[in-house]
């Protein structure tokens, strides 16, 4: 048995889990939030216990030390030597990485070169990696990339129809995101269709950030997010795909800079822009009270999900399984029902409304036996995928 730690850092947060591997038993988990602000929040859960501290966390380096010191103080481990490997989630791996990689100088340099494609994420990932490396200098570290799973796409699926020299000179292409989640869902989803020799799966990672992926035989063939997570379906604050001329027109009519409008499309659009609330729960609650903007926002969201599923049904030449996952996909029966109703006439999807209504946060089949496509809910687990790669690559060198 070996202890492996997974680290998922954002621009102002650091999520972590400590696993006993290869059994995949979670020994503890937690989160350092509001990093860089006057008052941070540190939470750690271990066994039946939960500890919450409110204290300044000025940097990711301080957060990393806080995490590791807590493991000792709470007697979760006796010494840092017990941690045999760390796995770090990296949002953007660009064209360089089609699978996880041990952290070395080359890997670190390439991740740093990709900061312009994910400025809030890759920079924080590197800061956090270096902070853990300082405390655990002899512990193998593995980089696990959100984009790696999507590297199996054909050129015609990832190339944008822009002047070709831009594509080649600046690596402008579809990279996708949530790849670690979609990879996990592909593995777990295959268990629901053991009779299918060559599986065709459409996985829907639906949360405040959302993406949909077409998967054949366990490999990505198409995904909705693009160069950055702004592309694809409408999300909590992001536009998703739309006519690119809208960007230039908004710049023209408002007089705002291109950067301002880009940030607007990332942070003030989607549910927030149309309905006035970024959280789908607020949108649904106000929609049920008759708020017209929220009703519209909800309809757009459901329609875009259904549109991508229909597109990927064609791309795959059919579909054996549709998966709903992530915050909304796992916990919101109303969204699942609405999307499946939009798929009914064309794809023959039939949902068992009673089962669907009671299924929240756990796996299960929500389609009727008569449905032409099986529909399931599978809670995603990106951390266990990171732990597996850290264990196999960091400890076993596979």
N, C-alpha and C positions, 0 to 999 in steps of 0.2 A: 504494500500500500504506500502511496506517495501523495503528499499534499501539493495541490496546484492552485494558484490564485489567478482569477480572471479580473481584468481591469477594463472598464468601459468609461472613458472620460469624455466629457463634453466641454464646452467653452467655460462653464462655471460649475461643473459637477464632476464627481468621481464615484462611479458605482463599482462594487466589488463583490466577489464571492470566493470562498475558500472551499475547495473540493477535496474529498478523499478519492483518489483515482487508483485503479480504473473503475472502482465501484460506482462512481459518480454520485457520491453522498455529499450533500451540502453541509459543511460544518458551521459556516456563518455567512452572512451577507449583510450588505449595508450601503450607505450612500453618504458622501460629503457634498452638501449643497451650498449654493450662494458663495462659492469660492471667489475671493477678491472683493466681496462686499463687507460692510462694517460688521454684520452679524451673520455667521454661517450656521448651518445645522448639520450635525453629524449623527447618523443613526447606524446602529449595528444590532443585528438579530443573531442570537446563538442559542441553540437548544430551544427552551421555552422562554428565554429571556429576551428583552428588548431594551436597549439603552439609547437615550436621546440626549445630546448635548447641544446647547446653543453657545457658540463661541466664535471669535474671529478666525477665519481660515483664509489668510491673505494670498496663498498661492497653491498651485497643484503640488508643489514640493512639500509644503506644510501638510496638505491633505494626505499625501502618501505616507508621511511619517506618522501622522495621527492614526491612520488605518493600521499600520504595522505595529506601532506601540500598543494599540488597543488589543491586538491579538495576544501580546505578552501579558499585559495587565489583567486581562480577563481570563488568563490561563487557557486560552483556546489552543495556543502552542507554547512550548517551553523555550524555544529558541528559533531564530530566523532560519537556522539550518534545516528546519523541518520543511520549509517551502522549497520544493525541488524544481519548480518551473513557474513562470508567469506567462499568461496569455493576454495580449493587448489588442482590443478592437481598434482597427484603423479604417476610417470611413473610405478614404480614396487611395486606391492602389494603382490608378492609371492603367496604362498599357503594360506595365512591368510585371504584374503579379496575377497569375491565374490560380494560385493556391497560397496557403499560408507559408510564411518563411521565418526561419530563425533570425532574430535581430543581430545584424552585424553592421559594419561601417557602411557597406553598400546599400543594405536595406534602409538604414537610417537616412542616408543621403537622398535616396529616391523618394522616400516619404516626405522629406523636407522640400524637395523640388516640386511636389504636388500640392503644396499649401495653397497656391492660387486657385486650385479647383475646389478646395474645401477649407477656406481660411479659418473658420471657427473651430473646425474639428481636427484636421491634421496637426495644426500647431499645438493644440491642447494634448493630443495623443502623444506627441513627441516629448512635451514637457513632463507628462506623467510617466512615460517610459524612463526618461532620464532620472526622474526623482526616485523611482523604484530601483533603478540600476545603482544609484548612489548608496542605497541602504542594503541592497542585495547584489553586490558586484559579481559574485560567483554563481548566481542563479541563472540558468538559461532562460531567455525571454523569446517569445514567439509572437510575430505580428500576424493577425488574422484580419483579412481585408473584406469590407462590405462589397467591394466591386468584383472580387475574384470569381465568384460563382457565375457572373455574367460574361466572363471572358470567352465562353464557348459559343457565343452568338456568331452567326455568319456575317461576313462583311456587309452584305446588303441590309442586314438588320441593325447594325450599329453605325453605319455611315450616314451623315446628314447631307442633304442635297445643297451644299454650299460650294463655292469655288474650291476645287480639289487641293490647290496649294495650301489653303488654310487648314484643311484636314490633315495633310501630311506635315506641314511645318510646325503646327501648334498642337497636334494631337487632339483636335476637336472631334469628338465622337460621342456616341451613347455609351456611358459607363454603367448606369443603373446604380441602385443602392439596395440596402436590406438583404444583400446576397447571402449572408450567413443565416438569416431567418428563412429565406426561401430554400436554401439548401437543407436545413433541418426539416422544413415542411415537406419537401420532396421525399426525404427518407421516411418520415413518419406516415406520409400520405400513401406511400406504396403498400403499407401494411393493410390498408383498407381495400385494396384491389389485387390480392395475391394471384387471382386467376388471369390477370392481364399480363401478357408476355412483354409487350412494348407499350409502356404506360404513357398517357397523355394527361398531364395535370396542369390546372390553372390555379396558382396560389395567390390569394388576396391578402396581403399584409396591410390591414386597414386600421389606421390610428390617426393621431394628429398629423403624422407624416404617413403617406400611403403609397404603396406600389403593388403592381400586379405583374406576375411573371408566368410565361408559358414554358412548360418543362416537358421534354420528351426523354424518356429513358433515364431520368434523373439528372439531365443536363438542361441548362437554360438555353432556349432558342430565341426568346424575345422578352423584353422587360419594359415597363412603362416609364420609369424615370430616365432622364437623359444625361447630358453633360454634367449636370448637378441635380440635386433632389427637387429642383423647381418644376421639372417636367412630369408629365403623366396625368393622373387624375387630380381633380380639385382636392385640396386638403384643408387643414385647420386655418392656416394663414397663407398658403401658397396657391397660385393660380392653377397650376397644372398646364397642360397643353392648350394653346389657343392661337389664333391668327397672329403671327409675329408683327404685323403692321400696327397692332394695338399699342405696342411699345412706343414706336415712333410718334404715333398720333397723340398719346398721352403726354409725351415730352413736348410736343408742339403746342397743344392747347393749354397746358398748365404752366409752361415755362420752367418746369423743374428739370434738374439735371438727369442725365441717364442713370447715374448711380442712385439718385433719390427714387426714381421710378422702379429701378431694379429691386431696391429694398422694399418698396411698396408691394411689388408683386410677390416678394418672399414673405413679408411679415405682416401685411395689412390686407391681404386678399383672401381668397378661398371662403370658408365659412364666415370669417370675420368681416371680409369685405362685402359679401352679399347679405348675410343675415345679421351682422352686428355682434356676433359672439364667435369665439374661436373654438370653443368646446362643443362637440357634437351633442353632448347631453343637454346643454343649454338650448342649442338649435332645436332639438326634438321637443323639449319641454315647451318652448314658445310656439313652435309649429302647431302643437296640439291645442294650444290656447287660441289659435287663429292668426298668429303673426304672419303676414303675407311674405315678408322678406325671409323669414325662417323657413316657411313652407317652400319657397323658391330655392333657397340654399340647399335644403334637404333633397329636393327633386333633382337638382343639378348633380349633386354628389352621387346619388343612386344611379342616375342615368349614365354618368361617366364610368362608373364601375361596370355596369352592364355592357356599355359600349366596348370597353377593353376586353371583357370576357368574350363577347361576340367576335371581336377581331382575332383574338387568340384561338378561339374555336376553329376559325378558318385557317389560321397559321399552322395549327397542329393537325389539321385534317380530321377534326373531331375532338372529343374530350371524354375521359373516363372518370375524372374526379375534379371537383371544385372545392377548394379549401378556403375557409374564412379564418383569419388569425389576427393577432395584435389587439390593441385596446378596444377598438370598435368591433372588429370581426369576432372577437372572443366573447364580448359582453353585451352586444346590442342586438337582440332578436328582431327589433323593428327594422333595422337596416338590412339584415340578412333576408328577411321576408320580402321587403320592398324590392331588393335587387333580384331575388329569385322570381318574383312575379313578373318582372320585366323580361326575364329569360324564358318564361313559360311557353309562349306561343311559338317562338322560333326554335328553341332547343329542348323543349319538353321537360323542363325542370319542374319538379313538384316537391314542395316542402311539407313536411308533417308539422303543422302549425303548433300542435300541442307540445311536441318534443322541442321544437325550436324555441318556444316561449319560455321554457324552463331551463334551457341550457346556457349557462353563463360561466365563463372561466374554466371550463373543463371540456375534454374531448368527447366527441360523439357524432353520430350520423343524424342529420336533420332532414334528409330527403325521404320521400316515400319509396317503398319497394318498386312502385310503378314508374318512378322518375327515370328518364332516359340517361341522366347523368347523376351519379352519386354525389351528394353534397355533404361535407363534414366540417366540423369545427375542430381545430387543433391549436391549443395554446402554444405559441412559439417559445423557443428556448435557445437564444443565441449564445448565452453563457456556457451551456454545456457543450456546444460545438467548439467554442474557444478553448474550453478545458480539455477536450479530446485532442485538439491539435497541439496544445501546449504539452500535454502528456506524451503524445506519440513523437512529436518532433523535438521537444526540449529534453525529454528523459531518454527516449528510446532511439532517437536519431532516425526515425522513419520518415 
